[in-house]
Amino acid sequence: MARKLWQKNYSIDSYLESFTVSNDYILDQDLVLSDLFASKAHAMGLGRIGILSPSELESISRGLKEIADLKKDGKFEISIHDEDCHTAIEGYLTEKYGECGKKIHTGRSRNDQVHTALRLFMREALVKVRDSSLSLSESLISFAKANTDVPMPGRTHMQKAMPSSVALWALSFAEEILDTLSYSAALYDLLDQSPLGSAASYGVPLPLDREYTASLMGFGKVQNNVLYANNSRGRFEAMLLDFFSYLALTISKISQDLMIFTLPELGYFTLPKELTTGSSIMPQKKNPDGLELARSRTALILSLSERVKSIIKCLPSGYNRDFQDTKEPLIEGYKVTMELVNITEHMVSGLEVNEDKLIEGCTSELYATDRVMEKVLSGGNFRDSYLSVGLNLDDVEKDNDPVASLKKRKSTGCAGNLNTGYADALLSALRKDNDSKAEWLKKHYEALLGIDELIT
């Protein structure tokens, strides 16, 4: 049986062990590489101050790489008796390399060990979600460009309102996603701080070079105050989940719109049959289950953020075991968000536009406001022109040209002046920034542990 990191002269009650560990040892499969990466940096830091000899550091480095290879092959096991990946890793090093394995934990608490692994996980998760979201935004922009002059009834209160276009609809979501990604830039800077060396919230009486280990892991800086480093656990997780939830809210609205627009009664768009499911009793059904589940998964992501905030809202300063229960919503939130963004991009790419149905939907009431503006341009005042048209809606011509109406809307961002260059430029800048961050992380992963990524 594995020796616990806190082991003393007694054995823990098996029922309490099961309760306190819960599924943490299973969740930690997703953190093995992050912990190995941080452990290598910590070991090099210990070598720098003479705690580990060069030969001991070499043995530990070899052991960490062996575990990385085992993990890659699905052969590194973590049991409930290990409690977590951190104990399993130290146990492997001690069993195979003896005394030096017992030194790896010098100067750190399991708290800052877990915290650092999670911070590394979150930093990479943010980069990966941004990358997938950029692809979704790019698909929406391409969809808009392919349908620039395709008219579409614009709606308010779910009722027909004014002429719009497929491109205007798609670009609205593309720009919304890009703005959400811009907002996440500040979040990356927050996550890009190393908590390693904060130990159990109060540091240790050793000359640890926190700046050195932070630089090895590619962090922009050290999270300065060691107590704040601890107290930020859960808080940063909630911020990342909030970012995920903003993306999910956008996707939920896209999904809701598409469920309405693909109704047979409207038929504006069609999902290929390969992107629908069937009914167990009604043979004719082609159900948009992917869109429906996108709405549902959005609710799940929103709840995960609130779950973390509820756990940390009344905690006193310093480490508390409650933090353990913020790990599951974080990891689940990342996985669900990645899946949600990717399936949405897949569905947008397969969407079919039915131009004839869209033109047919542009009925005469859409042009009432156009008639008001025509009267204003002819010298009338807005209020009397509005009243005149409103009292004589039957006089609104039925032979309106929806494409011509769109071209009259020439203000920036309107259907006649979509200014797609704005979205293109923002997409390009965000892509360049995110690719740079991804390359920076990869460079440090390879230098320290010889791997491409921490999240597989």
WOMOUR-V325658 format. One record per residue. N is the residue number from 0. PHI is phi in whole degrees, 0 to 359 (* if undefined). D_FIRST is the distance of its C-alpha to the first C-alpha in whole Angstrom. Layout:
{{N,PHI,D_FIRST} {N,PHI,D_FIRST}}
This chain:
{{0,*,0} {1,296,4} {2,275,6} {3,287,9} {4,296,13} {5,253,14} {6,304,12} {7,231,14} {8,258,15} {9,211,14} {10,255,11} {11,288,12} {12,302,14} {13,297,13} {14,290,16} {15,293,17} {16,300,13} {17,297,15} {18,290,18} {19,285,17} {20,279,15} {21,52,17} {22,257,18} {23,300,17} {24,292,14} {25,283,17} {26,301,20} {27,291,18} {28,301,19} {29,279,22} {30,246,22} {31,303,20} {32,294,23} {33,297,24} {34,291,21} {35,298,22} {36,299,25} {37,294,25} {38,294,23} {39,296,25} {40,297,28} {41,296,26} {42,298,25} {43,295,29} {44,294,30} {45,293,28} {46,295,30} {47,295,33} {48,253,33} {49,84,31} {50,287,28} {51,248,27} {52,282,29} {53,305,30} {54,290,28} {55,293,25} {56,297,26} {57,297,27} {58,295,23} {59,295,22} {60,299,24} {61,295,24} {62,296,20} {63,297,21} {64,293,23} {65,298,21} {66,294,19} {67,300,22} {68,292,23} {69,297,20} {70,299,20} {71,300,24} {72,270,23} {73,71,21} {74,244,18} {75,262,16} {76,262,13} {77,235,11} {78,256,9} {79,298,10} {80,285,7} {81,290,8} {82,79,11} {83,201,13} {84,292,14} {85,294,15} {86,292,11} {87,297,11} {88,293,14} {89,297,13} {90,298,10} {91,297,12} {92,297,15} {93,291,14} {94,295,12} {95,269,15} {96,241,18} {97,67,17} {98,303,19} {99,294,20} {100,296,17} {101,284,17} {102,266,20} {103,298,20} {104,273,19} {105,305,22} {106,85,25} {107,227,23} {108,263,22} {109,299,19} {110,298,22} {111,286,25} {112,293,22} {113,297,22} {114,300,25} {115,293,26} {116,299,24} {117,293,26} {118,296,29} {119,296,29} {120,300,28} {121,294,31} {122,299,34} {123,287,33} {124,301,33} {125,298,37} {126,296,38} {127,291,37} {128,293,38} {129,299,41} {130,299,42} {131,294,42} {132,291,44} {133,297,46} {134,295,47} {135,297,47} {136,298,50} {137,297,52} {138,295,52} {139,293,54} {140,295,56} {141,296,57} {142,299,57} {143,296,60} {144,297,62} {145,283,62} {146,227,64} {147,302,66} {148,255,69} {149,272,67} {150,288,68} {151,200,66} {152,295,67} {153,276,66} {154,232,65} {155,228,64} {156,54,63} {157,71,63} {158,258,66} {159,299,68} {160,235,69} {161,212,70} {162,297,70} {163,222,67} {164,214,65} {165,300,62} {166,296,62} {167,299,62} {168,299,59} {169,293,57} {170,294,58} {171,300,57} {172,283,53} {173,299,53} {174,291,54} {175,297,52} {176,295,49} {177,296,50} {178,295,51} {179,296,47} {180,291,46} {181,297,48} {182,300,47} {183,286,43} {184,299,45} {185,293,44} {186,296,41} {187,300,40} {188,298,41} {189,293,39} {190,289,36} {191,276,37} {192,232,36} {193,271,33} {194,272,31} {195,299,28} {196,104,29} {197,282,30} {198,54,26} {199,271,26} {200,102,29} {201,229,31} {202,71,31} {203,221,30} {204,279,32} {205,228,31} {206,279,34} {207,297,32} {208,264,34} {209,293,34} {210,295,37} {211,294,35} {212,293,32} {213,297,34} {214,294,36} {215,299,33} {216,272,32} {217,77,36} {218,285,36} {219,292,39} {220,194,39} {221,276,36} {222,283,36} {223,300,38} {224,283,37} {225,292,33} {226,287,34} {227,297,35} {228,305,33} {229,292,30} {230,293,33} {231,280,33} {232,293,30} {233,92,31} {234,295,35} {235,292,34} {236,299,32} {237,297,35} {238,297,38} {239,294,36} {240,294,36} {241,298,40} {242,302,41} {243,301,39} {244,292,41} {245,294,44} {246,298,44} {247,296,43} {248,298,46} {249,296,48} {250,294,47} {251,297,47} {252,291,51} {253,303,51} {254,296,50} {255,297,52} {256,301,55} {257,294,54} {258,295,54} {259,286,57} {260,288,59} {261,263,58} {262,302,59} {263,306,62} {264,294,64} {265,257,64} {266,66,63} {267,297,63} {268,234,59} {269,225,58} {270,274,54} {271,304,54} {272,303,53} {273,293,50} {274,254,49} {275,230,49} {276,239,48} {277,246,50} {278,254,50} {279,283,49} {280,234,53} {281,252,55} {282,293,56} {283,275,57} {284,287,55} {285,230,53} {286,267,51} {287,277,50} {288,298,46} {289,299,45} {290,291,47} {291,295,46} {292,290,43} {293,297,43} {294,298,45} {295,295,42} {296,294,39} {297,300,41} {298,299,41} {299,298,37} {300,296,37} {301,301,39} {302,290,37} {303,294,34} {304,299,36} {305,294,37} {306,298,33} {307,295,32} {308,298,35} {309,294,35} {310,290,32} {311,265,33} {312,295,36} {313,237,36} {314,283,33} {315,286,34} {316,299,34} {317,94,30} {318,290,27} {319,225,26} {320,296,23} {321,308,26} {322,304,26} {323,305,22} {324,279,25} {325,270,27} {326,289,25} {327,298,25} {328,298,29} {329,296,29} {330,294,27} {331,296,29} {332,299,32} {333,297,32} {334,294,32} {335,293,34} {336,295,37} {337,301,37} {338,296,37} {339,294,40} {340,296,42} {341,293,41} {342,289,43} {343,293,45} {344,301,47} {345,297,46} {346,288,49} {347,298,51} {348,295,52} {349,263,52} {350,291,55} {351,255,58} {352,260,61} {353,256,64} {354,298,67} {355,296,70} {356,292,68} {357,293,67} {358,294,71} {359,299,72} {360,284,70} {361,276,72} {362,280,74} {363,301,77} {364,297,76} {365,298,73} {366,262,77} {367,301,78} {368,293,77} {369,301,78} {370,295,81} {371,299,81} {372,294,81} {373,295,83} {374,294,86} {375,297,84} {376,294,85} {377,271,89} {378,115,89} {379,282,88} {380,272,86} {381,298,82} {382,295,83} {383,291,86} {384,294,85} {385,300,81} {386,295,84} {387,299,86} {388,292,83} {389,297,81} {390,273,85} {391,223,85} {392,298,82} {393,293,84} {394,275,86} {395,294,83} {396,303,83} {397,264,82} {398,251,82} {399,293,80} {400,259,78} {401,296,74} {402,292,74} {403,296,77} {404,297,76} {405,297,72} {406,292,74} {407,285,76} {408,271,73} {409,257,73} {410,294,71} {411,307,68} {412,88,65} {413,277,67} {414,300,68} {415,272,71} {416,209,69} {417,295,65} {418,53,65} {419,297,62} {420,299,62} {421,298,60} {422,293,57} {423,301,57} {424,294,57} {425,294,54} {426,300,52} {427,298,53} {428,294,52} {429,292,49} {430,296,48} {431,299,49} {432,296,47} {433,290,44} {434,298,44} {435,297,44} {436,295,41} {437,299,39} {438,293,40} {439,299,39} {440,295,36} {441,301,36} {442,302,37} {443,285,35} {444,300,32} {445,292,33} {446,293,34} {447,267,30} {448,229,28} {449,72,30} {450,231,30} {451,271,33} {452,206,31} {453,261,28} {454,258,28} {455,253,28}}
